[in-house]
Amino acid sequence: MKVVVLFDKAALRPEAPPDEKGVLDAVEGVEKALRSLGHRVALLPAGGTCGTWQEQLRQESPDLVFNLCETLEGRSEGEAVAARALEDLGFPSTGSPSGTLELCRRKDRANERLAGLGFPVPPWRLWNVGSASSEWCRSWDRYPALVKPAAEDGSVGISQASVARCPLELERSLERSAPWAPLLVQAFVGGRELQVGIVGSEILPVAEVDFSALPQGWHPIVDYRAKWAPGSVEDQGTRPLCPAPLSPSLALQAQDLAWKAWQALGGRGYGRVDLRLEEPDQLFLLEVNPNPDLAPQAGLARMARARGWDYRELIQKILEAAAEGSGPRARRASPAQGGRGGLSVAPLEPRHRQAIQDLLRATGFFRDDEVAVALEVLDAYFSHPGRDYSAVGAFTPAGEVLGFAVTGPSPLTLGTWDLYWIAVAPQEQGRGVGTLLLEEVEGMLRRHHARRIVVETSGRADYEGTRAFYRRRGYEEVGRVPDYYREGDDKVIYLKRLTVEPGRG
C-alpha cells in the first residue's frame, strides 16, 4: 500500500519551537514502522497555501494518508484545516474527522458539549482580552483555579504560574497568558492524573502521571516545560506510570468514562483522554485529545506497549482503523440476524429503572425477591458506573427499553467476568434482541482484555430455551450444582473464552 505521511512544514524551520518540532519524532517513527510493514512511503510537508500541498498529494495518489498535522504553518487551527482538505480530496486518512478535531481544539466548546451530556467536567468559564480582569476575577469563586489557552495544544501557555489560589493570582495569570487568549479558567482538581489511550475499538491500559518528584509546594500539573524541556525540573518531576496502580474496578471505571467521552465527541481512529482522580473514586474529565503525540517514546506508544503491542503493531492498528473507517458507533440489530432494524444499545440510566422492573416482572421467570436483587444491582451501577457493574439496554428509536444486560469483573480473578443479568421483553424474545445485547457485552469485555465470561442459570425444564441460547452462541457447560436454588432446581454454569489461551490453539 502506498502511504503518504502528512505533517506541518513549519516543524522543519530551525527556529520552530519545541512543541512544533516534536512532530518530527513521530514522522520518523511512523515512516520507519510503515516501511518495516512493507508499505511504500512518501513524506509530504504541508505548508504555504492548501492548494500547493493538495496538488502534490493528488500527484502522489496514495492509498492512505497518515495524517500527523497537529498544526499548519505553526497555527493550531490548521489541524482541522488539514483534515478537512483530506476529506474534500476523498483520500482515506488516519485519525479523527475535521469536525471532531475542531471541537476538541476548542476546550470551552468540548467542555460545554460534555457537561451538557452529564459528564463530570470541572467548573469553568471563558475569559477573553477586553474583559475587566479585576471584576471578572472577583466573580470567580473556585480556587485553586487553572488558567490555560482554550484553543492550543501541547500544554502551550501552561506553567506553574497558571495555577491561581486567589483573585489576585488569577488576575496575574490571566495577564501573563493573554497572548494565548481566549483562556479557559477551570477549577483545579487535585489528586491523580490519569490517561486513557484508544486505538480503533481498543481501550488501552490506563496510565498515570506521577508528580511525587516535583519540588515541595509545586502544583501537580503537566506544563509546557514538562513536555518540551528534557531534563528540566518539570520533566523529571512528571514520571509516567503504565499501567497505573489502580484497582481493576477503578481502572475499568476510568476506561469506561474515557470511551464514552470519546464517543460523545465523535473520536475516531486513535486518541487519548485525560482524567483526574479525587480519591477514593471521583473521576473528572480534563480533555479529549483526538491527535496525541505518536512518537515512539510518547504516551500512546507507552500504553500500547503495556497492552502488548510494540510500536510497529501500534502503527498497524492505526492503519487498520483508518482503512475500516473505524469509529465508535452504536450497534444496531441486523434483520439478517433475526433482529429488528433501528434498535440500538446504550448504557442504562436511572430513568430506565422502572422500565427494567416492569420488564422483569413481565417475563414471568423471576420471583419478587429476584427482581429486588436485580434492582439493587442496577442502583449500585447508577451510583458508581463501571466500578462493580456495567449495564446496557436495547432501545427502540423512541427510547423504549426492550432488554438489558448487566456484567462485572469476577472478584479475586484476573480477566474473568460474570454476566449477572440478561433479560428481554416477552414480546421481543426470539427476535435478535438478546443476541444484540450479548454481542455488545462480549465486545466491551474484549476491549477490556477479558479472558472469559461466566454465566449461571437454572437447570429447570422451563429454562431450556435460555440454556440453548447460550450454547448456540459458543458457551459451554462447565459445571452443574444439583438442587442449588431449591430442590429440583440445579445451577448450570456456562463459560465462553474471549481470548485464545495457551495450549488451546
C-alpha positions as CSV (number, residue, x, y, z in Angstrom):
1,M,0.0,0.0,0.0
2,K,1.2,3.5,-0.8
3,V,1.1,5.8,2.3
4,V,1.8,9.5,2.4
5,V,2.8,10.8,5.8
6,L,1.5,14.4,6.1
7,F,2.9,16.9,8.6
8,D,3.3,20.6,9.1
9,K,6.2,22.0,7.1
10,A,6.7,24.6,9.8
11,A,8.3,21.9,12.0
12,L,11.3,21.9,9.7
13,R,12.2,25.5,10.4
14,P,15.4,25.9,12.6
15,E,13.6,28.5,14.7
16,A,10.5,26.4,15.3
17,P,9.6,26.0,19.0
18,P,9.9,22.5,20.6
19,D,6.2,21.8,20.5
20,E,6.2,22.2,16.7
21,K,9.5,20.3,16.2
22,G,8.2,17.5,18.3
23,V,6.2,16.0,15.5
24,L,9.4,15.1,13.6
25,D,10.0,12.3,16.1
26,A,6.6,10.9,15.2
27,V,7.2,11.4,11.5
28,E,10.5,9.4,11.7
29,G,9.0,6.7,13.8
30,V,5.9,6.3,11.7
31,E,7.9,6.2,8.4
32,K,10.2,3.5,9.8
33,A,7.3,1.4,11.1
34,L,5.4,1.7,7.8
35,R,8.4,0.7,5.7
36,S,9.0,-2.3,8.0
37,L,5.4,-3.3,7.4
38,G,6.1,-3.4,3.7
39,H,4.4,-0.2,2.6
40,R,5.6,2.3,0.1
41,V,6.0,5.6,2.0
42,A,6.3,9.3,0.9
43,L,6.7,12.2,3.3
44,L,4.8,15.4,2.5
45,P,5.4,18.6,4.5
46,A,2.3,20.6,4.2
47,G,2.8,24.4,4.1
48,G,2.1,27.5,2.1
49,T,-1.4,27.5,0.5
50,C,-3.6,24.5,0.8
51,G,-3.7,24.2,-2.9
52,T,0.1,23.6,-3.2
53,W,0.3,20.6,-1.0
54,Q,-3.1,19.4,-2.1
55,E,-1.8,19.2,-5.7
56,Q,1.3,17.4,-4.5
57,L,-1.0,14.9,-2.7
58,R,-3.1,14.4,-5.9
59,Q,0.1,13.6,-7.8
60,E,1.2,11.1,-5.2
61,S,-2.2,9.5,-5.3
62,P,-1.8,7.5,-2.1
63,D,-4.0,4.6,-0.9
64,L,-4.0,6.2,2.5
65,V,-2.7,9.4,4.2
66,F,-1.1,9.1,7.6
67,N,-2.1,12.5,8.9
68,L,0.3,13.9,11.5
69,C,-0.7,17.5,11.1
70,E,-1.1,19.0,14.6
71,T,-0.7,22.5,13.1
72,L,-0.4,24.2,9.7
73,E,2.2,27.0,9.4
74,G,2.5,26.6,13.2
75,R,-1.1,27.5,13.8
76,S,-3.3,25.2,15.9
77,E,-6.4,25.8,13.8
78,G,-4.6,24.2,10.9
79,E,-5.1,20.8,12.4
80,A,-8.7,20.8,11.4
81,V,-8.0,22.6,8.1
82,A,-5.6,19.8,7.0
83,A,-8.2,17.1,7.9
84,R,-10.9,18.9,6.1
85,A,-8.8,19.2,3.0
86,L,-8.2,15.4,3.0
87,E,-11.9,14.9,3.3
88,D,-12.5,17.1,0.4
89,L,-9.9,15.2,-1.7
90,G,-11.5,11.9,-0.7
91,F,-8.3,10.2,0.5
92,P,-8.7,7.8,3.4
93,S,-6.7,9.1,6.3
94,T,-5.8,8.2,9.9
95,G,-7.3,9.9,12.9
96,S,-10.5,11.8,13.7
97,P,-12.6,13.8,11.2
98,S,-12.1,17.5,10.9
99,G,-15.3,18.3,13.0
100,T,-14.0,16.4,15.9
101,L,-10.6,17.9,15.7
102,E,-12.0,21.4,15.6
103,L,-14.4,20.7,18.5
104,C,-11.7,19.2,20.7
105,R,-9.3,22.0,19.9
106,R,-11.7,24.5,21.4
107,K,-11.6,23.3,25.0
108,D,-14.5,25.5,26.0
109,R,-16.8,24.0,23.4
110,A,-15.8,20.5,24.2
111,N,-16.4,21.2,27.9
112,E,-19.8,22.6,27.0
113,R,-20.8,19.6,25.0
114,L,-19.6,17.1,27.6
115,A,-21.1,19.0,30.5
116,G,-24.4,19.2,28.7
117,L,-24.4,15.4,28.3
118,G,-23.8,14.9,32.1
119,F,-20.1,14.2,32.0
120,P,-18.1,15.2,35.2
121,V,-16.3,18.3,33.9
122,P,-14.7,20.6,36.5
123,P,-16.5,24.1,36.6
124,W,-15.1,26.5,34.1
125,R,-15.5,29.9,32.4
126,L,-14.1,31.6,29.3
127,W,-12.0,34.8,29.6
128,N,-11.0,36.9,26.6
129,V,-9.0,40.1,26.1
130,G,-11.2,43.1,26.8
131,S,-12.8,41.6,29.9
132,A,-12.4,43.6,33.1
133,S,-9.9,41.4,34.8
134,S,-10.3,42.6,38.3
135,E,-14.1,42.5,38.3
136,W,-14.0,39.1,36.4
137,C,-11.6,37.6,39.0
138,R,-13.7,38.8,41.9
139,S,-16.7,37.0,40.5
140,W,-14.8,33.6,40.2
141,D,-15.0,31.6,43.5
142,R,-13.4,28.2,42.7
143,Y,-9.9,28.1,44.0
144,P,-7.4,26.9,43.2
145,A,-8.0,27.6,39.5
146,L,-6.1,26.7,36.4
147,V,-5.7,29.1,33.5
148,K,-5.0,27.6,30.1
149,P,-5.4,28.6,26.5
150,A,-8.8,27.5,25.2
151,A,-7.5,26.8,21.6
152,E,-4.0,25.5,21.9
153,D,-2.4,22.0,22.4
154,G,0.7,20.5,23.8
155,S,0.5,22.4,27.1
156,V,1.3,25.7,25.2
157,G,0.9,28.6,27.6
158,I,0.8,26.5,30.7
159,S,3.3,26.8,33.6
160,Q,3.4,26.6,37.3
161,A,2.2,30.2,37.4
162,S,-1.0,29.1,35.6
163,V,-2.5,27.8,38.9
164,A,-4.1,30.6,40.9
165,R,-5.0,30.4,44.6
166,C,-6.8,33.8,45.0
167,P,-8.3,36.6,42.8
168,L,-5.0,38.5,42.7
169,E,-3.1,35.5,41.5
170,L,-5.8,34.7,39.0
171,E,-5.6,38.3,37.6
172,R,-1.9,37.9,37.2
173,S,-2.2,34.5,35.5
174,L,-4.8,36.0,33.0
175,E,-2.5,38.9,32.2
176,R,0.5,36.6,31.8
177,S,-1.5,34.2,29.5
178,A,-3.3,36.9,27.5
179,P,-1.2,36.3,24.3
180,W,-2.9,32.9,24.0
181,A,-6.5,34.2,24.6
182,P,-9.2,33.1,24.7
183,L,-8.4,31.5,28.1
184,L,-10.2,28.7,29.9
185,V,-10.4,29.3,33.7
186,Q,-11.2,26.0,35.3
187,A,-11.5,24.7,38.9
188,F,-8.2,22.9,39.6
189,V,-8.8,19.3,40.5
190,G,-6.0,17.9,42.6
191,G,-5.3,14.3,43.1
192,R,-4.0,11.9,40.5
193,E,-3.8,12.5,36.7
194,L,-4.8,9.5,34.5
195,Q,-4.6,9.0,30.8
196,V,-6.5,6.5,28.7
197,G,-5.5,5.7,25.1
198,I,-7.9,4.5,22.4
199,V,-7.0,2.8,19.1
200,G,-9.9,1.8,16.9
201,S,-12.2,-0.1,19.2
202,E,-9.4,-1.0,21.7
203,I,-9.1,0.8,25.1
204,L,-5.5,0.7,26.2
205,P,-4.3,0.2,29.8
206,V,-4.7,3.3,32.0
207,A,-1.5,5.4,32.5
208,E,-0.8,7.8,35.4
209,V,1.5,10.8,35.7
210,D,3.4,10.5,39.0
211,F,4.1,14.0,40.4
212,S,5.8,12.8,43.6
213,A,9.3,14.0,42.4
214,L,8.2,17.7,41.9
215,P,9.7,20.1,44.4
216,Q,7.6,20.7,47.6
217,G,4.9,23.2,47.0
218,W,4.8,22.8,43.2
219,H,1.4,22.2,41.6
220,P,0.8,18.7,40.2
221,I,0.4,19.6,36.5
222,V,2.0,18.7,33.2
223,D,3.1,22.1,31.9
224,Y,5.0,23.2,28.8
225,R,8.4,22.5,30.2
226,A,7.4,19.1,31.5
227,K,6.6,18.1,27.9
228,W,9.2,20.1,25.9
229,A,12.3,20.7,28.1
230,P,14.0,17.4,28.6
231,G,16.0,17.2,31.9
232,S,14.2,20.1,33.4
233,V,12.8,20.0,37.0
234,E,9.3,19.8,35.4
235,D,10.3,16.9,33.2
236,Q,12.0,15.0,35.9
237,G,9.1,15.6,38.3
238,T,6.4,14.1,36.0
239,R,7.1,10.4,35.7
240,P,4.7,8.3,33.6
241,L,3.5,5.0,35.1
242,C,1.7,2.4,32.9
243,P,-0.3,0.5,33.8
244,A,-1.4,2.9,36.5
245,P,-1.5,1.4,40.0
246,L,-5.3,1.2,40.2
247,S,-7.8,-1.4,41.3
248,P,-9.3,-3.4,38.4
249,S,-12.7,-1.8,39.1
250,L,-11.3,1.7,39.2
251,A,-9.3,1.2,36.0
252,L,-12.4,-0.1,34.3
253,Q,-14.4,3.0,35.5
254,A,-11.7,5.3,34.1
255,Q,-11.7,3.4,30.7
256,D,-15.5,3.5,30.5
257,L,-15.6,7.2,31.2
258,A,-12.9,7.8,28.6
259,W,-14.6,5.7,26.0
260,K,-18.0,7.4,26.5
261,A,-16.4,10.8,26.2
262,W,-14.6,9.7,23.1
263,Q,-17.9,8.6,21.6
264,A,-19.7,11.8,22.6
265,L,-17.2,14.0,20.8
266,G,-17.0,11.8,17.7
267,G,-13.5,10.4,18.1
268,R,-12.2,8.0,15.5
269,G,-9.0,6.1,14.8
270,Y,-6.9,6.9,17.8
271,G,-6.8,9.3,20.7
272,R,-6.1,10.0,24.4
273,V,-8.5,11.1,27.1
274,D,-7.1,12.8,30.2
275,L,-8.8,12.4,33.6
276,R,-8.2,13.5,37.2
277,L,-9.0,11.2,40.1
278,E,-10.0,12.5,43.5
279,E,-9.7,9.7,46.0
280,P,-11.4,7.3,46.5
281,D,-13.2,7.1,43.2
282,Q,-14.4,10.5,41.9
283,L,-13.2,11.0,38.3
284,F,-13.2,14.2,36.3
285,L,-12.7,14.7,32.6
286,L,-10.0,17.1,31.7
287,E,-9.6,16.8,28.0
288,V,-10.3,14.6,24.9
289,N,-7.2,14.7,22.6
290,P,-8.0,13.3,19.2
291,N,-4.5,13.9,17.9
292,P,-2.0,12.9,20.6
293,D,1.7,12.6,20.1
294,L,2.6,9.5,18.2
295,A,6.3,9.5,18.7
296,P,7.8,6.1,19.8
297,Q,8.6,7.4,23.3
298,A,5.3,9.2,23.8
299,G,2.3,8.3,26.0
300,L,0.2,6.4,23.4
301,A,3.1,4.2,22.4
302,R,3.8,3.5,26.1
303,M,0.2,2.5,26.7
304,A,0.3,0.3,23.6
305,R,3.4,-1.5,25.0
306,A,1.5,-2.1,28.2
307,R,-1.2,-3.7,26.0
308,G,1.5,-6.0,24.5
309,W,2.0,-4.1,21.2
310,D,5.3,-2.9,20.0
311,Y,5.4,0.4,18.1
312,R,5.2,-1.3,14.7
313,E,2.0,-3.1,15.9
314,L,0.5,0.2,17.1
315,I,1.0,1.8,13.7
316,Q,-0.5,-1.3,12.0
317,K,-3.6,-1.0,14.3
318,I,-4.0,2.7,13.4
319,L,-3.8,1.8,9.7
320,E,-6.4,-0.8,10.2
321,A,-8.7,1.6,12.0
322,A,-8.3,4.1,9.2
323,A,-8.9,1.5,6.4
324,E,-12.0,0.3,8.1
325,G,-13.3,3.8,8.8
326,S,-13.3,2.5,12.4
327,G,-15.0,4.6,15.0
328,P,-17.3,4.2,18.0
329,R,-20.8,3.7,16.7
330,A,-24.0,2.4,18.3
331,R,-24.5,-1.2,17.5
332,R,-27.7,-1.9,15.5
333,A,-29.6,-5.1,15.2
334,S,-29.4,-6.7,11.8
335,P,-32.6,-8.1,10.2
336,A,-30.4,-10.9,8.8
337,Q,-29.7,-11.9,12.4
338,G,-33.4,-12.0,13.2
339,G,-33.2,-8.6,14.8
340,R,-35.3,-5.6,14.0
341,G,-33.7,-2.6,12.3
342,G,-33.4,0.6,14.2
343,L,-32.5,-1.0,17.6
344,S,-29.5,0.5,19.4
345,V,-27.5,-0.4,22.5
346,A,-26.5,2.2,25.0
347,P,-25.7,2.4,28.8
348,L,-28.7,2.3,31.1
349,E,-29.6,5.4,33.0
350,P,-31.6,5.9,36.3
351,R,-34.6,6.9,34.3
352,H,-34.8,3.4,32.9
353,R,-35.2,1.7,36.4
354,Q,-39.0,1.5,36.3
355,A,-39.0,0.1,32.8
356,I,-36.5,-2.6,33.8
357,Q,-38.6,-3.5,36.8
358,D,-41.7,-3.8,34.6
359,L,-39.8,-5.9,32.0
360,L,-38.5,-8.4,34.6
361,R,-42.0,-8.9,36.0
362,A,-43.5,-9.3,32.6
363,T,-41.2,-12.2,31.7
364,G,-42.7,-14.4,34.4
365,F,-39.3,-16.0,35.1
366,F,-38.3,-14.0,38.2
367,R,-39.7,-14.0,41.7
368,D,-40.2,-10.8,43.6
369,D,-37.0,-11.3,45.6
370,E,-35.1,-11.9,42.4
371,V,-36.4,-8.7,40.9
372,A,-35.4,-6.8,44.0
373,V,-31.9,-8.1,43.7
374,A,-31.7,-7.0,40.1
375,L,-32.8,-3.5,41.1
376,E,-30.2,-3.4,43.8
377,V,-27.5,-4.3,41.3
378,L,-28.8,-1.5,39.0
379,D,-28.8,1.0,41.8
380,A,-25.2,0.2,42.6
381,Y,-24.4,0.7,38.9
382,F,-26.2,4.0,38.8
383,S,-24.4,5.2,41.9
384,H,-20.9,4.2,40.5
385,P,-21.0,3.3,36.8
386,G,-18.3,0.9,35.9
387,R,-16.9,0.3,39.4
388,D,-18.6,-3.1,40.1
389,Y,-21.0,-3.4,37.2
390,S,-21.6,-2.3,33.7
391,A,-25.2,-2.2,32.4
392,V,-26.6,-1.7,28.9
393,G,-30.0,-1.7,27.4
394,A,-31.5,-2.3,23.9
395,F,-33.7,0.5,22.8
396,T,-36.2,1.4,20.0
397,P,-35.7,4.7,18.2
398,A,-38.3,6.1,20.5
399,G,-36.3,5.1,23.6
400,E,-38.4,2.1,24.7
401,V,-36.4,-0.5,26.6
402,L,-36.7,-3.9,25.1
403,G,-34.0,-5.7,27.1
404,F,-30.9,-5.2,29.3
405,A,-27.7,-6.9,30.4
406,V,-25.5,-6.4,33.4
407,T,-21.9,-7.6,33.7
408,G,-19.0,-7.1,36.1
409,P,-15.5,-8.4,36.9
410,S,-15.5,-11.5,39.0
411,P,-14.0,-10.8,42.4
412,L,-10.4,-12.1,43.0
413,T,-9.8,-13.1,39.4
414,L,-7.7,-11.7,36.6
415,G,-9.7,-11.2,33.4
416,T,-12.8,-13.3,34.3
417,W,-16.2,-11.6,34.2
418,D,-19.7,-12.6,35.2
419,L,-22.8,-12.0,33.2
420,Y,-25.2,-11.3,36.0
421,W,-28.4,-10.5,34.2
422,I,-29.7,-10.6,30.7
423,A,-33.4,-10.2,30.1
424,V,-35.6,-9.4,27.1
425,A,-39.2,-8.2,27.0
426,P,-41.6,-11.2,26.3
427,Q,-42.9,-9.8,23.0
428,E,-39.3,-9.4,21.7
429,Q,-37.9,-12.8,22.6
430,G,-36.6,-14.7,19.6
431,R,-36.2,-11.5,17.5
432,G,-32.4,-10.9,18.0
433,V,-32.5,-8.5,21.0
434,G,-30.7,-11.0,23.3
435,T,-28.1,-11.6,20.7
436,L,-27.6,-7.9,20.2
437,L,-27.1,-7.4,23.9
438,L,-24.7,-10.4,24.3
439,E,-22.6,-9.3,21.4
440,E,-22.3,-5.8,22.9
441,V,-21.3,-7.2,26.3
442,E,-18.7,-9.5,24.7
443,G,-17.3,-6.7,22.5
444,M,-16.9,-4.5,25.6
445,L,-15.2,-7.2,27.5
446,R,-12.7,-7.8,24.6
447,R,-11.9,-4.1,24.6
448,H,-11.1,-4.5,28.3
449,H,-8.9,-7.6,27.5
450,A,-11.2,-10.0,29.5
451,R,-10.2,-13.7,29.1
452,R,-13.5,-15.3,29.8
453,I,-17.2,-14.7,30.7
454,V,-19.2,-16.9,33.1
455,V,-23.0,-17.3,33.1
456,E,-25.0,-19.1,35.8
457,T,-28.6,-20.1,35.1
458,S,-31.3,-22.5,36.2
459,G,-31.5,-26.2,35.3
460,R,-35.3,-26.2,35.3
461,A,-37.1,-27.5,32.2
462,D,-38.6,-24.1,31.5
463,Y,-35.1,-22.7,31.2
464,E,-34.1,-25.0,28.4
465,G,-34.6,-22.1,25.9
466,T,-32.2,-20.0,27.9
467,R,-29.6,-22.7,28.0
468,A,-29.9,-23.3,24.3
469,F,-29.5,-19.6,23.7
470,Y,-26.0,-19.7,25.3
471,R,-25.0,-23.0,23.7
472,R,-25.8,-21.6,20.2
473,R,-23.5,-18.6,20.9
474,G,-20.4,-20.6,21.9
475,Y,-20.9,-21.1,25.6
476,E,-20.1,-24.5,27.0
477,E,-21.5,-26.1,30.1
478,V,-18.6,-26.5,32.6
479,G,-20.4,-27.3,35.8
480,R,-23.7,-28.1,37.5
481,V,-24.6,-27.9,41.2
482,P,-27.6,-30.1,42.0
483,D,-30.6,-28.6,43.9
484,Y,-28.7,-25.3,44.2
485,Y,-31.6,-22.9,44.0
486,R,-34.1,-25.2,45.6
487,E,-34.9,-28.9,45.4
488,G,-35.0,-29.9,41.7
489,D,-33.5,-26.6,40.6
490,D,-29.9,-27.0,39.6
491,K,-27.4,-24.3,39.0
492,V,-25.9,-24.7,35.5
493,I,-22.6,-22.9,34.8
494,Y,-21.6,-21.8,31.3
495,L,-18.2,-20.5,30.1
496,K,-17.1,-18.7,27.0
497,R,-13.4,-17.9,26.3
498,L,-13.0,-14.5,24.8
499,T,-9.3,-14.8,24.1
500,V,-7.1,-17.7,22.9
501,E,-5.4,-19.2,25.9
502,P,-2.1,-21.1,25.9
503,G,-2.5,-24.7,24.9
504,R,-5.9,-24.1,23.3
505,G,-4.8,-23.2,19.8
